[in-house]
Amino acid sequence: MTARHARFRTVLGLLVAWGVLATTGLVAAAPAAAGERAWTRLAPGVRYRQFDIAASKGPARAHLLSVDLHDPRVSVGLLYPGAVGARATLSTLAGGRGAVGGVNGDFFNITETQHPGVEATGASVGPAIADGRELKAAVPDGQRFGPVLPPGTSTREVIGVDGEHRARLGRLALDGSLRTPGGQLALGGLNQYALPVGSVGAFTSDWGSVSRVRATCGTDTDRAAPCSTVTHEVTVRGGRVVSAAATPGGGPIAADAEVLVGREAGAVELRKLHVGDAVTIRHRLVEARSGQPYRFAVGGYPVLRGGAPLPGLDADTAAVRSAAGIADDGRTLLLLALDGAPEFRTGLTIAELAAVMRRAGSVDAFSLDGGGSSTLVTRDPGAGSVTVRNHPSGGAERPVPNGIGVFSRA
């Protein structure tokens, strides 16, 4: 081979390699450019890197965690502040649990400007499971906060890890009932900031101490609709009614008690109960597709399934976003948050987010809360605290109701 031919083959090889990288969308300049970094090992099976994206609305920077669930020393779980109706920064949640990394979780009841005098609960939209404990069910679709859901999806969508240590997408529906002296009633909610119209919802000690009034505001199709004027609340302890009130209350709920909140027809049914009446409350979250239980689950919505983007993803509205992806038949979990620094704040559209997660290796991917909530943290080997890797778009961390934490026993 002549020197000229060798030089030609070298240049051609470089061009081909660069073309492959460029088509992935994971780089916007040469590999040595600012923003393009190699993987950093945080713990066995846990790695972190950042990369830049040439997006349609402007440059974006992504922060990515790769979690190897093959490794028995690695686990993933829900980060939350000990109550459904509470919030804390992701660094506080992750640092308090000793996580080596994490990303923010579900969309949540962030404000109540439509209902003056009603307290925003801070509770998340979708279902939540922590260490096999079912914390809450999903609010009606019309009561959610966040962008419009892709066609065919709902607030019941989750990403989580099952008992076989595999990450997977699913849909968790509430299966619950009340047995009273007058008969049996279906349960419409569990620790939710919004109950279906005409239903009864159960609140446990997992809810926390925030007011339960918000659960009776809005309708199944209109989050801003007025609060119901027909409400009732009953407290059950030891299987018996111990108190009742015409309006929902607040404050801590005892570990051996549950509070039932009814609106419209549900309130009418609860008014039939009297102190001393026997009431049996049953509730569980059921995986609508496989029926297999989760050890951990958090809400959001899917954007990629089986390697293909969901139909109807928004390709126009760009924003700072967070996401989780699944690869290797559920044995690899990818956690991503975009940077909110001014030069990257235009972010990605949902369609672009799906494409980026696929090019990062995901077969399935799930959109988490974005905007000022988007946060990714890591803890360097030997460090005593976590570091916020991205720049939250609000200039500081926003308190959030939950997140996905990565843990290592190494």
Phi, psi and chi 1 to 4 in degrees:
 res  aa     phi    psi   chi1   chi2   chi3   chi4
   1 MET       -  133.1 -179.0 -175.6  -63.0      -
   2 THR   -76.6  162.3   66.4      -      -      -
   3 ALA   -61.5  -35.6      -      -      -      -
   4 ARG   -64.0  -44.2 -179.8  179.8  178.9 -175.6
   5 HIS   -64.7  -38.5  -73.7  158.6      -      -
   6 ALA   -63.1  -43.6      -      -      -      -
   7 ARG   -63.0  -40.2  -74.3 -164.4  -59.8  -88.0
   8 PHE   -62.0  -44.5  174.6   78.8      -      -
   9 ARG   -65.1  -37.3  -70.9 -170.7   62.4  177.4
  10 THR   -64.0  -47.4  -60.7      -      -      -
  11 VAL   -62.6  -44.2  171.2      -      -      -
  12 LEU   -59.9  -42.9  179.7   61.3      -      -
  13 GLY   -61.2  -42.0      -      -      -      -
  14 LEU   -64.2  -41.2  -70.9  171.8      -      -
  15 LEU   -64.6  -42.1  -72.2  173.3      -      -
  16 VAL   -63.1  -46.4  169.3      -      -      -
  17 ALA   -60.4  -43.6      -      -      -      -
  18 TRP   -65.9  -36.1  172.2 -120.8      -      -
  19 GLY   -62.7  -39.7      -      -      -      -
  20 VAL   -62.4  -44.5  170.1      -      -      -
  21 LEU   -64.6  -43.5  -71.7  172.8      -      -
  22 ALA   -64.7  -38.2      -      -      -      -
  23 THR   -69.6  -18.6   57.1      -      -      -
  24 THR   -73.7  -20.0   66.0      -      -      -
  25 GLY    77.9    3.8      -      -      -      -
  26 LEU   -86.9   -9.2  -63.0 -175.9      -      -
  27 VAL  -134.8  149.4  -66.1      -      -      -
  28 ALA  -118.0   -7.0      -      -      -      -
  29 ALA  -149.7 -170.2      -      -      -      -
  30 ALA   -61.5  153.3      -      -      -      -
  31 PRO   -53.4  -27.1  -27.1   34.8      -      -
  32 ALA   -86.0   -0.9      -      -      -      -
  33 ALA   -67.4  159.0      -      -      -      -
  34 ALA   -59.4  140.4      -      -      -      -
  35 GLY    96.9  -16.5      -      -      -      -
  36 GLU  -101.6  110.4 -174.5   67.0   18.5      -
  37 ARG  -126.5  154.5  -61.7 -175.3 -178.0  178.2
  38 ALA   -77.2  167.8      -      -      -      -
  39 TRP   -64.8  140.5  -72.8  104.6      -      -
  40 THR  -111.8  126.9  -62.4      -      -      -
  41 ARG   -81.8  119.9 -177.6  178.6 -178.4  -88.5
  42 LEU   -93.3  -34.4  -57.6  176.5      -      -
  43 ALA  -166.2  166.1      -      -      -      -
  44 PRO   -53.8  122.5  -27.4   36.0      -      -
  45 GLY    83.8    1.7      -      -      -      -
  46 VAL  -129.1  121.1 -175.4      -      -      -
  47 ARG  -130.7  156.8  -60.0 -178.6  -61.9  161.2
  48 TYR  -134.6  144.7  160.1   78.3      -      -
  49 ARG  -154.6  167.1   71.1  176.2  -67.1 -134.6
  50 GLN  -129.5  153.7   71.5  176.8   44.1      -
  51 PHE  -154.1  158.7   55.8   86.4      -      -
  52 ASP  -101.0  152.9  -70.5   -8.8      -      -
  53 ILE  -130.8  131.6  -55.3  160.1      -      -
  54 ALA   -86.4   87.8      -      -      -      -
  55 ALA   -89.4  168.5      -      -      -      -
  56 SER   -67.1  -29.1   61.6      -      -      -
  57 LYS  -100.1   -2.6  -50.8  -65.7 -176.2 -179.7
  58 GLY   142.1  174.0      -      -      -      -
  59 PRO   -67.3  144.6   25.6  -34.4      -      -
  60 ALA  -130.0  151.1      -      -      -      -
  61 ARG  -121.0  130.7  175.2  164.1  -69.7  174.7
  62 ALA  -111.7  144.3      -      -      -      -
  63 HIS  -117.9  127.1  -60.5  -98.5      -      -
  64 LEU  -130.8  132.3 -176.7   68.6      -      -
  65 LEU  -108.3  135.4  -81.4  170.8      -      -
  66 SER  -113.5  125.7  175.3      -      -      -
  67 VAL  -121.3  120.0 -175.7      -      -      -
  68 ASP   -93.3  102.0 -178.5    5.4      -      -
  69 LEU   -78.3   -6.0  -63.9  176.2      -      -
  70 HIS   -62.6  -33.9  -77.2  -77.4      -      -
  71 ASP   -74.7  118.4 -166.1  -41.3      -      -
  72 PRO   -65.7  -13.0   24.2  -33.2      -      -
  73 ARG   -84.9   -6.7  -63.7  166.9  -66.9 -178.1
  74 VAL  -106.5  138.5  175.5      -      -      -
  75 SER  -143.6  163.0   62.4      -      -      -
  76 VAL  -131.0  140.6  178.0      -      -      -
  77 GLY  -154.2  173.1      -      -      -      -
  78 LEU   -80.0  129.9 -172.2   73.6      -      -
  79 LEU   -96.4  126.6  -62.1  172.9      -      -
  80 TYR  -157.1  159.1   76.4  109.6      -      -
  81 PRO   -82.8   20.7   28.0  -32.9      -      -
  82 GLY    92.8   -5.2      -      -      -      -
  83 ALA  -149.2  147.4      -      -      -      -
  84 VAL   -65.3  -44.5  169.5      -      -      -
  85 GLY   -89.8   61.8      -      -      -      -
  86 ALA  -158.6  161.9      -      -      -      -
  87 ARG  -140.5  154.3  -65.6 -166.0  -72.6  156.9
  88 ALA  -155.7  160.8      -      -      -      -
  89 THR   -68.3  152.7   62.0      -      -      -
  90 LEU   -62.0  -37.7 -176.3   68.3      -      -
  91 SER   -64.3  -35.5   60.6      -      -      -
  92 THR   -67.1  -45.2  -62.3      -      -      -
  93 LEU   -64.3  -46.6  -63.6  173.9      -      -
  94 ALA   -70.1  -41.9      -      -      -      -
  95 GLY   -64.7  -38.9      -      -      -      -
  96 GLY   -67.0  -25.1      -      -      -      -
  97 ARG   -98.5   -2.5  -69.4  -80.7  -53.7  -82.0
  98 GLY    73.1   27.1      -      -      -      -
  99 ALA   -70.2  151.0      -      -      -      -
 100 VAL   -92.2   -9.6  -62.8      -      -      -
 101 GLY  -173.1  169.1      -      -      -      -
 102 GLY   178.8  164.3      -      -      -      -
 103 VAL  -138.1  153.8   72.1      -      -      -
 104 ASN   -63.8  162.8   65.8  -72.1      -      -
 105 GLY  -111.7 -122.4      -      -      -      -
 106 ASP   -75.3  159.5 -161.0   -1.4      -      -
 107 PHE   -64.5  161.2  -57.3   85.5      -      -
 108 PHE  -155.9  168.2   61.4   96.8      -      -
 109 ASN   -73.3   85.9  176.3 -154.0      -      -
 110 ILE   -88.2  -26.3 -171.2  171.1      -      -
 111 THR  -151.2  161.2 -177.5      -      -      -
 112 GLU  -137.4   50.0  -81.4  -55.0  -35.2      -
 113 THR   -65.3  -24.2   55.2      -      -      -
 114 GLN   -78.9  -15.8  -56.6   96.7  -23.4      -
 115 HIS  -126.3   81.5  -55.3  115.1      -      -
 116 PRO   -54.9  134.6  -25.6   35.5      -      -
 117 GLY    87.5   -8.8      -      -      -      -
 118 VAL   -96.3  132.4  175.1      -      -      -
 119 GLU   -80.3  130.3 -179.1 -178.6    6.2      -
 120 ALA   -68.5  131.7      -      -      -      -
 121 THR   -83.0  -24.5   65.7      -      -      -
 122 GLY    76.9    0.1      -      -      -      -
 123 ALA   -73.9  150.3      -      -      -      -
 124 SER   -77.0  162.9   61.4      -      -      -
 125 VAL   -74.8  -51.3  167.7      -      -      -
 126 GLY   -95.7 -174.8      -      -      -      -
 127 PRO   -64.7  157.9  -18.9   32.5      -      -
 128 ALA  -146.0  134.5      -      -      -      -
 129 ILE  -132.2  132.3  -64.2  175.6      -      -
 130 ALA  -127.4  121.4      -      -      -      -
 131 ASP    51.8   40.2  -61.8  -38.9      -      -
 132 GLY    80.1   -2.9      -      -      -      -
 133 ARG   -92.7  122.7 -178.3 -175.2 -179.6   91.0
 134 GLU   -81.0  108.9  -62.0  171.8  -18.5      -
 135 LEU   -86.7  -39.8  -62.1  178.8      -      -
 136 LYS  -162.4  162.9   69.7  177.3  -60.2  -69.1
 137 ALA  -108.4 -178.3      -      -      -      -
 138 ALA   -90.5  145.4      -      -      -      -
 139 VAL   -76.3  163.2  -57.6      -      -      -
 140 PRO   -58.1  151.0  -25.2   35.0      -      -
 141 ASP   -53.6  -41.7  -70.8   -6.7      -      -
 142 GLY   -72.5   -6.4      -      -      -      -
 143 GLN  -102.4    3.4  -71.3  -91.0   19.2      -
 144 ARG   -78.9  158.1   69.6 -176.1  -62.9  -85.0
 145 PHE  -104.4  147.5  -72.3   75.0      -      -
 146 GLY   120.3  176.4      -      -      -      -
 147 PRO   -66.6  166.9   23.8  -32.7      -      -
 148 VAL   -60.1  136.0  175.7      -      -      -
 149 LEU   -69.6  143.7  -71.9  168.0      -      -
 150 PRO   -60.9  149.0  -21.9   33.3      -      -
 151 PRO   -53.6  136.7  -24.7   33.7      -      -
 152 GLY    85.3    0.5      -      -      -      -
 153 THR  -109.7  169.8   65.2      -      -      -
 154 SER  -149.1  178.0   79.9      -      -      -
 155 THR   -68.9   -9.7   55.5      -      -      -
 156 ARG   -84.5   -2.8  -62.3 -174.1  -64.1  -83.0
 157 GLU   -68.4  142.4  -48.3  -72.3  -14.8      -
 158 VAL  -141.2  159.3  -64.1      -      -      -
 159 ILE  -121.3  141.3 -172.3  169.2      -      -
 160 GLY  -167.7 -171.9      -      -      -      -
 161 VAL  -125.0  133.3  173.9      -      -      -
 162 ASP   -93.7 -174.7   60.6   26.8      -      -
 163 GLY   -68.5  -13.5      -      -      -      -
 164 GLU   -95.2   12.1  -63.4 -179.5   -8.6      -
 165 HIS    67.1   33.2 -148.4   49.7      -      -
 166 ARG  -115.6  137.0  -68.3 -179.7 -174.7  -88.6
 167 ALA   -82.6  142.2      -      -      -      -
 168 ARG  -160.7  157.2   57.3 -173.0  175.3   87.2
 169 LEU   -85.3  154.1  -57.1 -175.9      -      -
 170 GLY  -164.4 -173.7      -      -      -      -
 171 ARG  -141.2  120.8  179.1  175.9  -70.3 -177.8
 172 LEU  -107.7  118.7  -71.3  173.3      -      -
 173 ALA  -108.0  148.7      -      -      -      -
 174 LEU   -82.0  128.7  176.6   65.3      -      -
 175 ASP  -117.4  106.0  174.9   22.5      -      -
 176 GLY  -152.7  159.2      -      -      -      -
 177 SER  -155.5  162.8   64.0      -      -      -
 178 LEU  -121.0  130.3  -50.9  173.7      -      -
 179 ARG  -109.1  119.8 -174.9  173.8  -64.5  -80.6
 180 THR  -125.1  171.5   72.8      -      -      -
 181 PRO   -57.9  -23.9  -28.0   36.7      -      -
 182 GLY   -90.8   -3.9      -      -      -      -
 183 GLY   132.7 -162.7      -      -      -      -
 184 GLN  -111.0  138.3 -175.4  163.7  -60.2      -
 185 LEU  -122.7  146.9  -58.0  172.7      -      -
 186 ALA   -75.4  143.9      -      -      -      -
 187 LEU   -92.7  130.5 -165.9   65.4      -      -
 188 GLY   -98.5   -8.0      -      -      -      -
 189 GLY  -164.8  159.7      -      -      -      -
 190 LEU  -140.4  111.4  172.4   63.9      -      -
 191 ASN    50.4   49.6  -68.5  -31.3      -      -
 192 GLN  -111.1  144.2  -62.6  168.3 -155.2      -
 193 TYR   -78.2   -8.2   70.0   77.4      -      -
 194 ALA  -144.7  127.6      -      -      -      -
 195 LEU  -103.2  148.8  -65.2  172.8      -      -
 196 PRO   -58.4  146.7  -22.7   33.8      -      -
 197 VAL   -57.9  134.3  171.6      -      -      -
 198 GLY    80.4   10.9      -      -      -      -
 199 SER  -109.0  176.7   72.6      -      -      -
 200 VAL  -120.8  133.2  174.3      -      -      -
 201 GLY  -119.5  150.4      -      -      -      -
 202 ALA  -104.5  139.2      -      -      -      -
 203 PHE  -124.0  128.7  -68.8   80.4      -      -
 204 THR  -110.9 -177.6   71.3      -      -      -
 205 SER   -61.6  -20.6   59.1      -      -      -
 206 ASP   -66.4  -20.1  -71.7  -37.1      -      -
 207 TRP   -65.1  -40.1  171.1 -108.3      -      -
 208 GLY   101.3 -155.7      -      -      -      -
 209 SER  -110.3   -1.6   59.1      -      -      -
 210 VAL   -66.2  152.5   69.7      -      -      -
 211 SER   -57.4  147.1  170.4      -      -      -
 212 ARG   -98.6    6.2  -63.0  176.4  -71.1  -84.5
 213 VAL   -60.3  -40.2  169.6      -      -      -
 214 ARG   -57.1  -25.4  176.4   58.5 -175.8   84.2
 215 ALA   -63.0  -18.7      -      -      -      -
 216 THR  -107.9   16.4   60.6      -      -      -
 217 CYS  -106.7  154.0  -61.6      -      -      -
 218 GLY    73.5 -179.2      -      -      -      -
 219 THR  -129.9  179.2   67.0      -      -      -
 220 ASP   -65.0  -20.0  -61.2   -4.5      -      -
 221 THR  -118.6   -8.4   57.4      -      -      -
 222 ASP  -140.5  103.8 -175.7    2.4      -      -
 223 ARG   -63.8  -28.2 -169.3 -179.0   74.8 -156.9
 224 ALA   -89.2   -1.5      -      -      -      -
 225 ALA   -61.9  153.4      -      -      -      -
 226 PRO   -59.4  159.2  -22.6   33.2      -      -
 227 CYS   -69.3  149.5  -59.9      -      -      -
 228 SER   -65.7  145.7  176.1      -      -      -
 229 THR   -98.6   -2.6   57.6      -      -      -
 230 VAL  -117.1   96.7 -177.6      -      -      -
 231 THR  -135.7  162.4   63.5      -      -      -
 232 HIS  -161.5  149.4 -158.9   70.3      -      -
 233 GLU  -135.1  138.5  179.2  173.9  -79.1      -
 234 VAL  -132.6  135.1  167.0      -      -      -
 235 THR  -104.2  129.2  -60.1      -      -      -
 236 VAL  -115.5  129.6  177.6      -      -      -
 237 ARG  -138.2  130.9  176.7  178.3  -72.7  170.1
 238 GLY    61.7   29.6      -      -      -      -
 239 GLY    79.0   10.7      -      -      -      -
 240 ARG  -131.2  146.6  -61.2  -81.3  177.5  178.2
 241 VAL   -69.4  127.6  174.9      -      -      -
 242 VAL  -114.4  -17.0  -64.5      -      -      -
 243 SER  -164.0  164.6   66.1      -      -      -
 244 ALA  -148.6  155.1      -      -      -      -
 245 ALA  -151.3  154.4      -      -      -      -
 246 ALA   -77.8  -22.5      -      -      -      -
 247 THR  -129.2  151.6   57.2      -      -      -
 248 PRO   -63.5  146.7  -21.9   33.7      -      -
 249 GLY  -112.0 -157.8      -      -      -      -
 250 GLY  -147.9 -170.3      -      -      -      -
 251 GLY    93.1  164.3      -      -      -      -
 252 PRO   -61.1  149.5  -18.4   30.2      -      -
 253 ILE  -108.3  130.1  -60.2  170.9      -      -
 254 ALA   -61.0  150.4      -      -      -      -
 255 ALA   -61.8  -27.7      -      -      -      -
 256 ASP   -99.6   17.1   62.8  -15.5      -      -
 257 ALA  -127.2  160.2      -      -      -      -
 258 GLU  -137.0  145.5  -67.9 -165.8   45.3      -
 259 VAL  -108.7  128.4  174.7      -      -      -
 260 LEU  -101.8  126.4  -58.7  174.8      -      -
 261 VAL  -116.0  127.5  173.8      -      -      -
 262 GLY  -118.8  147.7      -      -      -      -
 263 ARG  -131.3  143.8   56.0  178.6  -61.5  177.2
 264 GLU    51.3 -120.6  -63.0   88.6   30.9      -
 265 ALA   -59.8  -33.6      -      -      -      -
 266 GLY   -65.2  -38.1      -      -      -      -
 267 ALA   -64.8  -40.1      -      -      -      -
 268 VAL   -60.1  -40.8  171.9      -      -      -
 269 GLU   -67.0  -41.0  -69.0  -61.3  -35.5      -
 270 LEU   -66.7  -29.5  -70.4 -175.0      -      -
 271 ARG   -65.8  -16.5  -73.2  172.8 -176.0  169.4
 272 LYS   -77.4  -13.1  -61.5  175.3 -177.4  178.0
 273 LEU   -86.1  149.2  -64.2  174.3      -      -
 274 HIS  -129.6  156.7  -58.9   90.0      -      -
 275 VAL   -54.4  130.3  172.3      -      -      -
 276 GLY    99.5  -17.9      -      -      -      -
 277 ASP   -63.5  144.0  -77.6   -9.6      -      -
 278 ALA   -81.9  131.8      -      -      -      -
 279 VAL  -136.8  128.9  176.2      -      -      -
 280 THR  -110.1  124.3  -59.5      -      -      -
 281 ILE  -112.1  128.7  -53.0  170.2      -      -
 282 ARG  -130.3  132.8 -178.4 -170.7   62.5   83.4
 283 HIS  -154.9  145.9   43.7   70.4      -      -
 284 ARG  -157.6  158.8   61.4  176.1 -176.2  144.7
 285 LEU  -101.2  129.7  -63.1  177.9      -      -
 286 VAL  -115.1  129.9  178.2      -      -      -
 287 GLU   -73.0  117.7 -148.1  -65.9  -52.4      -
 288 ALA   -71.7  -21.0      -      -      -      -
 289 ARG   -99.1  -60.0  -63.6 -174.1  178.0   95.9
 290 SER   -97.7  -23.1   69.8      -      -      -
 291 GLY    77.9   -2.5      -      -      -      -
 292 GLN   -79.2  131.7 -172.8  172.6    2.1      -
 293 PRO   -73.8  155.3   26.2  -33.8      -      -
 294 TYR  -100.9  146.3  -76.5   92.5      -      -
 295 ARG   -86.0  -29.6  -67.5  -65.8  -58.1  165.0
 296 PHE  -146.1  139.9  141.4   75.5      -      -
 297 ALA  -156.0  147.9      -      -      -      -
 298 VAL  -142.4  151.7   68.4      -      -      -
 299 GLY   -87.0  169.0      -      -      -      -
 300 GLY   159.2 -140.7      -      -      -      -
 301 TYR  -156.5  148.7   59.1   89.3      -      -
 302 PRO   -74.2  147.1   25.7  -32.3      -      -
 303 VAL  -125.0  -16.3  -64.3      -      -      -
 304 LEU  -142.3  130.5 -172.4   68.8      -      -
 305 ARG  -141.8  126.1 -173.6  176.9  -76.8  133.0
 306 GLY    62.6   29.0      -      -      -      -
 307 GLY    84.8   -1.6      -      -      -      -
 308 ALA  -119.1  138.8      -      -      -      -
 309 PRO   -66.0  146.9   22.5  -31.1      -      -
 310 LEU   -65.7  145.5  -91.4   67.1      -      -
 311 PRO   -63.0  146.0  -18.1   30.3      -      -
 312 GLY    81.5   15.2      -      -      -      -
 313 LEU   -67.2  139.5  -64.6 -177.9      -      -
 314 ASP   -64.5  123.7  179.6   13.8      -      -
 315 ALA  -110.8   11.6      -      -      -      -
 316 ASP  -112.6  -42.4  -63.4  -39.6      -      -
 317 THR   -90.4  116.8  -54.3      -      -      -
 318 ALA  -100.4  146.3      -      -      -      -
 319 ALA  -161.2  163.7      -      -      -      -
 320 VAL   -68.0  133.2  175.5      -      -      -
 321 ARG  -139.6  161.6  -56.2 -171.7 -171.8  -83.4
 322 SER  -126.2  153.4  -65.3      -      -      -
 323 ALA  -156.5  163.6      -      -      -      -
 324 ALA  -131.0  140.8      -      -      -      -
 325 GLY  -128.5  157.3      -      -      -      -
 326 ILE  -125.2  134.0  -59.6  170.7      -      -
 327 ALA  -138.9  174.3      -      -      -      -
 328 ASP    55.2   46.9 -170.0   22.4      -      -
 329 ASP    54.9   38.7 -165.0   26.6      -      -
 330 GLY    88.2    1.7      -      -      -      -
 331 ARG   -93.7   -6.1  -65.3  -58.7 -167.5 -175.0
 332 THR  -126.9  130.9  -61.2      -      -      -
 333 LEU  -116.9  130.0 -177.5   66.3      -      -
 334 LEU  -112.3  128.1  -60.8  170.6      -      -
 335 LEU  -118.8  126.8  -56.4  177.7      -      -
 336 LEU  -130.8  141.2  176.5  142.1      -      -
 337 ALA  -139.0  137.5      -      -      -      -
 338 LEU   -82.8  157.5  -62.4 -177.5      -      -
 339 ASP   -82.2  141.2 -151.8  -69.9      -      -
 340 GLY  -105.7   12.8      -      -      -      -
 341 ALA   -60.3  151.7      -      -      -      -
 342 PRO   -50.5  -39.3  -28.7   36.0      -      -
 343 GLU   -73.3  -11.1   62.3  -92.0   35.0      -
 344 PHE  -120.2    5.4  -56.2  114.9      -      -
 345 ARG   -69.8  -16.2 -162.2  167.1  -68.3  170.3
 346 THR   -64.3  -32.0   49.7      -      -      -
 347 GLY    71.5 -150.7      -      -      -      -
 348 LEU  -126.6  152.9  -59.5  173.9      -      -
 349 THR   -76.4  166.5   67.9      -      -      -
 350 ILE   -63.3  -38.1  -67.2  -64.0      -      -
 351 ALA   -63.1  -40.6      -      -      -      -
 352 GLU   -67.3  -37.8  -73.1  175.3  -36.8      -
 353 LEU   -59.4  -43.8 -179.3   68.1      -      -
 354 ALA   -61.1  -41.6      -      -      -      -
 355 ALA   -66.0  -41.8      -      -      -      -
 356 VAL   -64.3  -42.1  166.1      -      -      -
 357 MET   -65.7  -37.7  -65.9  -55.5  -68.9      -
 358 ARG   -65.5  -43.3 -179.6  174.2   60.1 -176.6
 359 ARG   -70.4  -21.8  -69.0  161.7 -173.2  165.4
 360 ALA   -79.1   -8.2      -      -      -      -
 361 GLY   118.5   -1.8      -      -      -      -
 362 SER   -74.9  141.3  -58.9      -      -      -
 363 VAL   -95.5  -39.2  174.7      -      -      -
 364 ASP  -120.0  146.8  -59.8  -46.1      -      -
 365 ALA  -146.0  156.4      -      -      -      -
 366 PHE  -140.9  127.8 -160.1   72.8      -      -
 367 SER   -84.0  132.2  177.3      -      -      -
 368 LEU  -106.5 -178.6  -57.6  166.4      -      -
 369 ASP   -62.3  147.7 -168.1   11.4      -      -
 370 GLY  -126.5 -151.8      -      -      -      -
 371 GLY    61.9 -134.2      -      -      -      -
 372 GLY   -67.5  -12.5      -      -      -      -
 373 SER   -82.3  -22.5  -61.7      -      -      -
 374 SER   -62.1  116.6  -74.5      -      -      -
 375 THR  -148.4  138.1  -46.3      -      -      -
 376 LEU  -131.9  131.9 -172.9  140.9      -      -
 377 VAL  -123.7  153.1  -58.9      -      -      -
 378 THR  -140.2  160.6   66.7      -      -      -
 379 ARG  -123.6  117.0  179.3  161.2   53.5   86.2
 380 ASP   -67.0  152.2  -68.5  -31.3      -      -
 381 PRO   -54.1  127.9  -26.5   35.1      -      -
 382 GLY    84.2   -8.6      -      -      -      -
 383 ALA   -76.9  148.3      -      -      -      -
 384 GLY   -90.5   -7.1      -      -      -      -
 385 SER  -146.3  165.6   60.2      -      -      -
 386 VAL   -87.6  160.6  -61.6      -      -      -
 387 THR  -118.8  133.6  -62.1      -      -      -
 388 VAL   -77.4  115.6  178.7      -      -      -
 389 ARG   -83.0  -34.7  -70.3  -66.2 -176.2  176.7
 390 ASN   -96.0  174.1   67.6  -30.0      -      -
 391 HIS  -103.3  106.1  -63.6   84.3      -      -
 392 PRO   -55.4  138.5  -26.6   36.5      -      -
 393 SER   -67.3  -18.8   61.8      -      -      -
 394 GLY   -84.8    0.3      -      -      -      -
 395 GLY    93.3  -15.1      -      -      -      -
 396 ALA  -155.2  163.0      -      -      -      -
 397 GLU   -61.5  137.0  -78.8 -171.1   87.1      -
 398 ARG   -93.7  132.0  172.2 -172.3  -72.5  170.2
 399 PRO   -61.1  134.5  -23.1   34.7      -      -
 400 VAL  -128.3  159.4  -66.2      -      -      -
 401 PRO   -78.4  -26.3   29.5  -35.5      -      -
 402 ASN  -163.1  173.0   55.2   36.8      -      -
 403 GLY  -161.7  176.3      -      -      -      -
 404 ILE  -104.6  120.3  -59.2  174.2      -      -
 405 GLY  -104.8  144.1      -      -      -      -
 406 VAL  -113.7  130.1 -178.8      -      -      -
 407 PHE  -126.1  149.9  -55.6   91.8      -      -
 408 SER  -133.9  136.3  172.2      -      -      -
 409 ARG   -99.3    8.9  -66.5 -168.4  -61.1  -86.0
 410 ALA   -73.3      -      -      -      -      -
